[in-house]
Amino acid sequence: MQPFLKLSILASFVLALATPASGQSFKAYVKAAEEALEQKDYNAALQHYAAALEFQPENTGIQFQYAEIARRFYAYELAEKYYSKVAESKEGNRFPLANYRLGEVKKNLGHYDEAKAYFQAYLAGQAVEEPYSSRARSELQTCDWARELTAEPARIDVENLGRKVNTDYSEFAPYQAGDTLLYSSFRYDREQDDYRPERKVAKVLYQRGGSRGRPLRRDFNDDNLHTAHTAFSLDGGRFYFTRCDYINATEIRCAIYYRSKDKRGRWSSRIVKLPEEINVPNQTATQPAIGYDSVLQAEVLFFASDQPGGPGGLNLWWAKVEEGDNAFGSPSLLSALNTDGDDITPFFHTPTQTLYFSSDGHPALGGFDVFKSRREQAWTEPQNLGTPINSSYNDIYYFLGEDGVSGYLSSNRPGSFYLDDSNKACCNDLYSFEPIP
């Protein structure tokens, strides 16, 4: 199963501890949590397990489940706390994976020496199993590499864009078009929803001249579907974006669309869904990016998809943009760049013929890191951008401006606004970066 946070990179669920309701029992909360997990409603499951812990705070089984869900929400300090309780308890040997998970969480927090100790503890245990043993050995090397990489950060200034753009929810997918910054925000209540409280949807906003970000006009954003991930064709006549809908309590499925300018230069109200070779039925296609490929001498669409054929969850694909209405070549995997993890948020910088993307499958400082590969006759080996562009948290949606040195990215690194301050969890903010003189 693909984690829904990786499918959408739109983590914005409340992680507040639940208070046991009058008359409810420990068993009732555990049952409710298990039912919520079956429905993939991880937010409800987390809160039900939190309530169960109010009754039995030393129950290691519930502690472990609680830590697992907290980790999925990127609440690393909360996960660290409860994995540690499990690993240090008398029943810790019943949960051999706790040491491995502690290694993961310590790495996400940038504590590489501590992470190594827990990966080693896992490998020294009696219940080592694949694929975790291979991953643990690989992580030992990655921790050494990460410590060396973070020791010499590049001279780049990375700054949070502040409250005129960012909120306690997730802001992501920046795109600079002239003097206008387009971006997406996952803060809006779904207008027609059977869930209470209503689930959130993303909308596309714009900011100009340092003003507060505003949603694009109502006929572009949808009150019940996610609208996100903008990109323009090379001639500016097409506006690509993603529409996504919930397929259960928390998971979403996406497809790529575009709108065109009419003969008067106005944006048409007609929304065109890309063909099924790209938007494969019952699969996700998302995060469109456009560039000019000097080898193919053609305009190219890059995107992320979980369609069959890729080695991981979400992988990078590309397709030639053909002449005519909604005409594209057959999509191909970017095999030289993809991993068995998730490879996402492509951005092609045409002047330098360089593809930037984020991945949790290549060696990374923690979560998703930004990588680059130059388009020659073949793609060059992916290169990690290092710090401070990357952190031990999730660094995604890299956008490089026309000057080739400044731009934007989305990250949940320390300094971001938290939806849940007490647990330091959620969400991604937009950051600008530029070289330090």
NUMI-132942 format. One record per residue (C-alpha): residue number from 1; residue in one letter; x, y, z. Coordinates in nm, 4 decimals, m for minus. Layout:
BEGIN
   tikol   dotor       east      north         up
     NUM       a          X          Y          Z
...
This chain:
BEGIN
   tikol   dotor       east      north         up
       1       m     0.0000     0.0000     0.0000
       2       q     0.1297     0.3446    m0.0881
       3       p     0.1217     0.5909     0.2023
       4       f    m0.1442     0.8499     0.1285
       5       l     0.0906     1.1250     0.2392
       6       k     0.3287     1.0274    m0.0382
       7       l     0.0509     1.0081    m0.2945
       8       s    m0.0615     1.3610    m0.2265
       9       i     0.2202     1.5186    m0.0191
      10       l    m0.0670     1.7073     0.1403
      11       a    m0.0312     1.6192     0.5065
      12       s    m0.2653     1.8338     0.7093
      13       f    m0.4348     1.6265     0.9707
      14       v    m0.4839     1.7305     1.3330
      15       l    m0.2747     1.5279     1.5747
      16       a    m0.4302     1.6516     1.8972
      17       l    m0.4598     1.3916     2.1688
      18       a    m0.8100     1.2607     2.2103
      19       t    m0.9810     1.2868     2.5462
      20       p    m1.1641     0.9682     2.6481
      21       a    m1.5380     1.0191     2.6233
      22       s    m1.7576     0.9351     2.9156
      23       g    m1.8671     0.5711     2.9106
      24       q    m1.6140     0.4556     2.6511
      25       s    m1.3798     0.1699     2.7437
      26       f    m1.0251     0.0753     2.6519
      27       k    m1.1507    m0.2056     2.4270
      28       a    m1.3959     0.0276     2.2563
      29       y    m1.1210     0.2741     2.1662
      30       v    m0.8911    m0.0020     2.0395
      31       k    m1.1727    m0.1445     1.8278
      32       a    m1.2528     0.2011     1.6919
      33       a    m0.8849     0.2547     1.6071
      34       e    m0.8635    m0.0791     1.4243
      35       e    m1.1793    m0.0012     1.2277
      36       a    m1.0390     0.3407     1.1373
      37       l    m0.7185     0.1765     1.0109
      38       e    m0.9233    m0.0572     0.7910
      39       q    m1.0850     0.2518     0.6408
      40       k    m0.7411     0.4156     0.6096
      41       d    m0.8603     0.6964     0.8337
      42       y    m0.5260     0.7414     1.0088
      43       n    m0.6203     1.0615     1.1839
      44       a    m0.9128     0.8939     1.3617
      45       a    m0.6990     0.5891     1.4401
      46       l    m0.4333     0.8066     1.6002
      47       q    m0.6849     0.9813     1.8207
      48       h    m0.8543     0.6550     1.9249
      49       y    m0.5178     0.5025     2.0185
      50       a    m0.4323     0.8172     2.2140
      51       a    m0.7561     0.7758     2.4078
      52       a    m0.6784     0.4079     2.4700
      53       l    m0.3408     0.5088     2.6149
      54       e    m0.5230     0.7238     2.8689
      55       f    m0.6624     0.3971     3.0088
      56       q    m0.3465     0.1849     2.9727
      57       p    m0.0467     0.4163     2.9304
      58       e     0.2060     0.1304     2.9551
      59       n     0.0446    m0.0947     2.6940
      60       t     0.3368    m0.1545     2.4572
      61       g     0.1204    m0.2813     2.1728
      62       i    m0.0811     0.0394     2.1673
      63       q     0.2328     0.2482     2.2146
      64       f     0.3851     0.0871     1.9060
      65       q     0.0744     0.1420     1.6930
      66       y     0.0553     0.5013     1.8123
      67       a     0.4202     0.5589     1.7184
      68       e     0.3673     0.4017     1.3759
      69       i     0.0864     0.6403     1.2879
      70       a     0.2698     0.9419     1.4321
      71       r     0.5648     0.8576     1.2062
      72       r     0.3339     0.8516     0.9033
      73       f     0.2218     1.2027     0.9958
      74       y     0.5823     1.3206     1.0194
      75       a     0.5324     1.3843     1.3924
      76       y     0.8873     1.2630     1.4463
      77       e     0.9339     1.3688     1.8075
      78       l     0.6055     1.2073     1.9086
      79       a     0.7010     0.8882     1.7246
      80       e     1.0464     0.8945     1.8849
      81       k     0.8910     0.9186     2.2310
      82       y     0.6663     0.6160     2.1902
      83       y     0.9093     0.3960     1.9967
      84       s     1.1549     0.4598     2.2815
      85       k     0.8963     0.3539     2.5389
      86       v     0.8463     0.0287     2.3495
      87       a     1.2169    m0.0427     2.2951
      88       e     1.3021     0.0244     2.6605
      89       s     1.0129    m0.1759     2.8063
      90       k     1.0330    m0.5308     2.9422
      91       e     0.8328    m0.6423     2.6403
      92       g     1.0593    m0.4666     2.3942
      93       n     1.1789    m0.7957     2.2427
      94       r     0.8233    m0.8502     2.1149
      95       f     0.8689    m0.5460     1.8916
      96       p     1.2072    m0.5880     1.7190
      97       l     1.1096    m0.3317     1.4573
      98       a     1.1032    m0.0592     1.7240
      99       n     1.4823    m0.0187     1.7030
     100       y     1.4696     0.0043     1.3248
     101       r     1.1929     0.2637     1.3404
     102       l     1.3864     0.4590     1.6015
     103       g     1.6782     0.4648     1.3596
     104       e     1.4506     0.6041     1.0901
     105       v     1.3030     0.8699     1.3162
     106       k     1.6421     0.9744     1.4565
     107       k     1.7647     1.0146     1.0990
     108       n     1.4585     1.2261     1.0147
     109       l     1.5476     1.4468     1.3100
     110       g     1.9054     1.4795     1.1833
     111       h     2.0549     1.2783     1.4715
     112       y     2.2719     1.0582     1.2536
     113       d     2.4986     0.9048     1.5187
     114       e     2.1981     0.8065     1.7303
     115       a     2.0272     0.6689     1.4203
     116       k     2.3289     0.4486     1.3490
     117       a     2.3175     0.3079     1.7018
     118       y     1.9550     0.1997     1.6603
     119       f     2.0106     0.0481     1.3159
     120       q     2.3010    m0.1478     1.4657
     121       a     2.0823    m0.2545     1.7574
     122       y     1.8215    m0.3820     1.5140
     123       l     2.0798    m0.5819     1.3173
     124       a     2.2147    m0.7302     1.6414
     125       g     1.8702    m0.8555     1.7427
     126       q     1.7288    m1.2047     1.7154
     127       a     1.4359    m1.1247     1.4858
     128       v     1.6091    m0.9576     1.1924
     129       e     1.4170    m0.9965     0.8669
     130       e     1.4112    m0.8693     0.5130
     131       p     1.3693    m0.6134     0.3754
     132       y     1.4552    m0.4290     0.6970
     133       s     1.7960    m0.5899     0.7463
     134       s     1.9162    m0.4800     0.4012
     135       r     1.7710    m0.1347     0.4557
     136       a     1.9367    m0.1051     0.7973
     137       r     2.2784    m0.1903     0.6528
     138       s     2.2242     0.0649     0.3773
     139       e     2.1120     0.3274     0.6290
     140       l     2.4332     0.2827     0.8281
     141       q     2.6291     0.4001     0.5246
     142       t     2.3791     0.6756     0.4475
     143       c     2.4087     0.8164     0.8007
     144       d     2.7862     0.8502     0.7601
     145       w     2.7379     1.0175     0.4218
     146       a     2.4689     1.2514     0.5598
     147       r     2.6864     1.3608     0.8500
     148       e     2.9668     1.4528     0.6096
     149       l     2.7311     1.6306     0.3690
     150       t     2.5723     1.8465     0.6393
     151       a     2.9133     1.9502     0.7725
     152       e     2.9709     2.1789     0.4721
     153       p     2.6466     2.3544     0.3707
     154       a     2.6408     2.5599     0.0515
     155       r     2.6293     2.9401     0.0745
     156       i     2.2571     2.9639     0.0099
     157       d     2.0013     3.1569     0.2118
     158       v     1.6721     2.9687     0.2614
     159       e     1.3841     3.1696     0.4112
     160       n     1.0229     3.0948     0.5024
     161       l     0.7880     3.3120     0.2935
     162       g     0.5900     3.4039     0.6036
     163       r     0.2228     3.4408     0.6845
     164       k     0.1241     3.6223     0.3658
     165       v     0.1762     3.2907     0.1869
     166       n     0.2067     3.0157     0.4453
     167       t    m0.0524     2.8902     0.6921
     168       d    m0.0698     2.6135     0.9506
     169       y    m0.1756     2.3863     0.6631
     170       s     0.0375     2.2764     0.3657
     171       e     0.1554     2.5159     0.0972
     172       f     0.3345     2.3572    m0.1974
     173       a     0.3947     2.3512    m0.5754
     174       p     0.5411     2.7027    m0.6286
     175       y     0.5582     2.8349    m0.9846
     176       q     0.6930     3.1778    m1.0752
     177       a     0.5246     3.3347    m1.3795
     178       g     0.6641     3.6828    m1.4385
     179       d     0.5917     3.8887    m1.1275
     180       t     0.3316     3.6393    m1.0020
     181       l     0.3903     3.3467    m0.7681
     182       l     0.1412     3.0645    m0.8156
     183       y     0.1169     2.7990    m0.5462
     184       s    m0.1228     2.5488    m0.3924
     185       s    m0.2658     2.5428    m0.0406
     186       f    m0.4404     2.2552     0.1369
     187       r    m0.6472     2.4655     0.3748
     188       y    m1.0027     2.4767     0.2385
     189       d    m1.3007     2.2841     0.3762
     190       r    m1.4642     2.0548     0.1241
     191       e    m1.8044     2.2074     0.0524
     192       q    m1.9976     1.8800     0.0174
     193       d    m1.8553     1.6128     0.2444
     194       d    m2.0049     1.3272     0.4451
     195       y    m1.7182     1.3409     0.6958
     196       r    m1.7228     1.5551     1.0090
     197       p    m1.5258     1.7659     1.0398
     198       e    m1.5153     1.8243     0.6653
     199       r    m1.2004     1.7117     0.4922
     200       k    m0.9746     1.9651     0.3267
     201       v    m0.9171     2.0329    m0.0413
     202       a    m0.6337     2.2178    m0.2110
     203       k    m0.6752     2.5280    m0.4242
     204       v    m0.4358     2.7267    m0.6411
     205       l    m0.3487     3.0754    m0.5166
     206       y    m0.1449     3.3641    m0.6522
     207       q     0.0670     3.6313    m0.4885
     208       r     0.1936     3.9475    m0.6511
     209       g     0.4042     4.2325    m0.5158
     210       g     0.4346     4.0984    m0.1629
     211       s     0.0577     4.0956    m0.1094
     212       r    m0.1325     3.8210     0.0702
     213       g    m0.1982     3.5152    m0.1457
     214       r    m0.5449     3.4866    m0.3014
     215       p    m0.7215     3.1912    m0.4669
     216       l    m0.7569     3.1957    m0.8430
     217       r    m1.1060     3.2740    m0.9643
     218       r    m1.3868     3.0417    m0.8639
     219       d    m1.4351     2.8843    m1.2078
     220       f    m1.0790     2.7502    m1.1903
     221       n    m1.0662     2.6060    m0.8385
     222       d    m1.3239     2.3467    m0.7347
     223       d    m1.4896     2.3487    m0.3916
     224       n    m1.5020     1.9678    m0.3730
     225       l    m1.1895     1.8549    m0.5587
     226       h    m0.8199     1.9229    m0.5062
     227       t    m0.6789     2.1670    m0.7627
     228       a    m0.3004     2.1974    m0.7577
     229       h     0.0374     2.1673    m0.9362
     230       t     0.0443     2.4352    m1.2062
     231       a     0.2687     2.4589    m1.5128
     232       f     0.2611     2.6554    m1.8388
     233       s     0.3399     2.5425    m2.1914
     234       l     0.6476     2.6964    m2.3507
     235       d     0.4401     2.9482    m2.5476
     236       g     0.2228     3.0309    m2.2456
     237       g    m0.0920     2.9197    m2.4248
     238       r    m0.1654     2.6180    m2.2055
     239       f    m0.2088     2.6021    m1.8309
     240       y    m0.1556     2.2523    m1.6894
     241       f    m0.2807     2.1490    m1.3459
     242       t    m0.3927     1.8514    m1.1403
     243       r    m0.7386     1.7617    m1.0150
     244       c    m0.7678     1.5011    m0.7380
     245       d    m1.0576     1.3384    m0.5543
     246       y    m1.0858     1.1274    m0.2416
     247       i    m1.1212     0.7529    m0.3001
     248       n    m1.1661     0.6769     0.0717
     249       a    m1.1330     0.8645     0.4000
     250       t    m0.7799     0.9853     0.3365
     251       e    m0.6377     0.8636     0.0047
     252       i    m0.6746     1.0580    m0.3176
     253       r    m0.6395     0.9858    m0.6886
     254       c    m0.5218     1.2509    m0.9339
     255       a    m0.5327     1.3286    m1.3052
     256       i    m0.3682     1.5983    m1.5178
     257       y    m0.5699     1.8573    m1.7128
     258       y    m0.5097     2.1776    m1.9043
     259       r    m0.6874     2.4924    m2.0147
     260       s    m0.5981     2.6896    m2.3282
     261       k    m0.6140     3.0514    m2.4322
     262       d    m0.8700     3.1447    m2.6962
     263       k    m0.8034     3.3605    m3.0024
     264       r    m0.8456     3.6729    m2.7908
     265       g    m0.5840     3.5568    m2.5420
     266       r    m0.8355     3.4772    m2.2692
     267       w    m0.8361     3.1523    m2.0748
     268       s    m1.1077     2.9200    m2.2015
     269       s    m1.3515     2.7698    m1.9527
     270       r    m1.3059     2.4326    m2.1258
     271       i    m1.1022     2.1894    m1.9168
     272       v    m0.9250     1.9126    m2.1097
     273       k    m0.8218     1.5873    m1.9424
     274       l    m0.4995     1.4420    m2.0805
     275       p    m0.5324     1.1082    m2.2666
     276       e    m0.5520     0.7717    m2.0911
     277       e    m0.1933     0.6822    m2.1779
     278       i    m0.0991     0.9533    m1.9282
     279       n    m0.4059     0.9496    m1.7025
     280       v    m0.4223     0.5709    m1.6749
     281       p    m0.7644     0.4663    m1.5369
     282       n    m0.7675     0.3909    m1.1621
     283       q    m0.4115     0.5249    m1.1235
     284       t    m0.2673     0.8613    m1.0233
     285       a    m0.0973     1.1043    m1.2623
     286       t     0.0128     1.4294    m1.1021
     287       q     0.2665     1.7122    m1.0705
     288       p     0.3016     1.8178    m1.4375
     289       a     0.6115     2.0075    m1.5501
     290       i     0.6967     2.1376    m1.8967
     291       g     1.0346     2.1865    m2.0618
     292       y     1.2124     2.1938    m2.3971
     293       d     1.4335     1.8893    m2.4535
     294       s     1.7309     1.9842    m2.6720
     295       v     1.8038     1.6208    m2.7615
     296       l     1.4509     1.5482    m2.8821
     297       q     1.4145     1.9104    m2.9988
     298       a     1.0635     1.9059    m2.8624
     299       e     0.8420     2.0291    m2.5815
     300       v     0.8133     1.7604    m2.3148
     301       l     0.5707     1.6904    m2.0301
     302       f     0.7185     1.5460    m1.7109
     303       f     0.4916     1.4015    m1.4428
     304       a     0.4717     1.1579    m1.1516
     305       s     0.2510     0.8498    m1.1664
     306       d     0.1875     0.5177    m0.9947
     307       q     0.0808     0.3532    m1.3216
     308       p     0.2095    m0.0012    m1.3848
     309       g     0.5659    m0.0357    m1.5068
     310       g     0.7472     0.1737    m1.2488
     311       p     0.9833     0.0224    m0.9906
     312       g     0.8374     0.2092    m0.6927
     313       g     0.5262     0.3849    m0.5716
     314       l     0.5185     0.7160    m0.7573
     315       n     0.7775     0.7354    m1.0341
     316       l     0.8830     0.9906    m1.2949
     317       w     0.7503     0.9697    m1.6503
     318       w     0.7783     1.1909    m1.9561
     319       a     0.5959     1.2328    m2.2854
     320       k     0.6544     1.4442    m2.5946
     321       v     0.3992     1.7207    m2.6508
     322       e     0.2719     1.6795    m3.0073
     323       e     0.1049     1.9253    m3.2432
     324       g    m0.2713     1.9454    m3.2076
     325       d    m0.5346     1.9430    m2.9370
     326       n    m0.4517     1.7079    m2.6477
     327       a    m0.1852     1.5245    m2.8489
     328       f     0.1048     1.3574    m2.6695
     329       g     0.3560     1.0862    m2.7493
     330       s     0.3519     0.7606    m2.5572
     331       p     0.4835     0.8212    m2.2042
     332       s     0.8115     0.6601    m2.0993
     333       l     0.9668     0.5918    m1.7630
     334       l     1.2702     0.7960    m1.6645
     335       s     1.4405     0.4684    m1.5799
     336       a     1.7804     0.6211    m1.5061
     337       l     1.6301     0.8341    m1.2279
     338       n     1.3576     0.6247    m1.0666
     339       t     1.3920     0.4084    m0.7567
     340       d     1.1868     0.1523    m0.5662
     341       g     1.0702     0.4372    m0.3417
     342       d     0.8798     0.7495    m0.4484
     343       d     1.0229     0.9878    m0.7080
     344       i     0.8122     1.3007    m0.7336
     345       t     0.7701     1.6752    m0.8067
     346       p     0.9688     1.7084    m1.1323
     347       f     1.0817     2.0501    m1.2546
     348       f     1.2785     2.0949    m1.5772
     349       h     1.5041     2.3996    m1.6063
     350       t     1.5232     2.4463    m1.9819
     351       p     1.8224     2.6887    m1.9954
     352       t     2.0484     2.4335    m1.8250
     353       q     1.8665     2.1203    m1.9492
     354       t     1.8453     1.9993    m1.5901
     355       l     1.5661     1.8014    m1.4277
     356       y     1.5109     1.8587    m1.0568
     357       f     1.3000     1.6158    m0.8550
     358       s     1.2538     1.4814    m0.5043
     359       s     1.3027     1.1222    m0.3954
     360       d     1.3056     0.9061    m0.0847
     361       g     1.4633     0.6178    m0.2765
     362       h     1.8041     0.7715    m0.3445
     363       p     2.0389     0.8263    m0.0455
     364       a     1.8867     1.1190     0.1427
     365       l     1.9392     1.3248     0.4570
     366       g     1.6088     1.2096     0.6025
     367       g     1.2798     1.2142     0.4154
     368       f     1.2497     1.3443     0.0592
     369       d     1.5582     1.5216    m0.0762
     370       v     1.5942     1.7277    m0.3940
     371       f     1.8129     1.5806    m0.6693
     372       k     1.9176     1.6966    m1.0133
     373       s     2.0107     1.5229    m1.3371
     374       r     2.1353     1.6917    m1.6531
     375       r     1.9927     1.5973    m1.9901
     376       e     2.2737     1.4981    m2.2245
     377       q     2.2418     1.2115    m2.4714
     378       a     2.1482     1.0196    m2.1587
     379       w     2.0490     1.1465    m1.8139
     380       t     2.3421     1.2010    m1.5791
     381       e     2.3542     1.0256    m1.2433
     382       p     2.1213     1.1985    m0.9927
     383       q     2.3059     1.4375    m0.7630
     384       n     2.1839     1.5362    m0.4163
     385       l     2.1657     1.9166    m0.3829
     386       g     2.2951     1.8996    m0.0261
     387       t     2.2245     2.1478     0.2512
     388       p     2.0652     2.3926     0.3032
     389       i     1.8336     2.3128     0.0091
     390       n     1.7857     1.9713     0.1657
     391       s     1.7255     1.8946     0.5312
     392       s     1.6519     1.5817     0.7327
     393       y     1.2808     1.6525     0.6748
     394       n     1.0829     1.6502     0.3465
     395       d     1.2092     1.8880     0.0788
     396       i     0.9955     1.8844    m0.2343
     397       y     0.8626     2.0954    m0.5251
     398       y     1.1937     2.2586    m0.6152
     399       f     1.1479     2.5493    m0.8587
     400       l     1.4437     2.7336    m1.0107
     401       g     1.3961     3.0826    m1.1528
     402       e     1.5124     3.2138    m1.4881
     403       d     1.8324     3.3486    m1.3302
     404       g     1.9370     2.9915    m1.2520
     405       v     2.0351     3.0630    m0.8907
     406       s     1.7224     3.1592    m0.6951
     407       g     1.3846     2.9952    m0.6554
     408       y     1.1445     2.8198    m0.4215
     409       l     1.0771     2.4871    m0.2549
     410       s     0.8272     2.3339    m0.0134
     411       s     0.9425     2.1805     0.3145
     412       n     0.8241     2.0755     0.6604
     413       r     1.1660     2.1503     0.8130
     414       p     1.1954     2.3280     1.1502
     415       g     1.0828     2.6859     1.1029
     416       s     0.7625     2.5795     0.9285
     417       f     0.4250     2.6575     1.0815
     418       y     0.2777     2.3594     1.2636
     419       l    m0.0865     2.2606     1.2518
     420       d    m0.0225     2.0843     1.5827
     421       d     0.2361     2.2810     1.7828
     422       s     0.2458     2.0386     2.0753
     423       n     0.3569     1.7477     1.8565
     424       k     0.5471     1.9556     1.5983
     425       a     0.3541     1.7867     1.3205
     426       c     0.2390     1.9017     0.9784
     427       c     0.2783     2.0930     0.7537
     428       n     0.4797     2.2009     0.4496
     429       d     0.5561     2.5693     0.3952
     430       l     0.6982     2.7537     0.0973
     431       y     1.0567     2.8763     0.1203
     432       s     1.2606     3.0994    m0.1083
     433       f     1.6306     3.0492    m0.1694
     434       e     1.9077     3.2615    m0.3152
     435       p     2.2878     3.2572    m0.3017
     436       i     2.4646     3.4405    m0.0212
     437       p     2.6932     3.7101    m0.1712
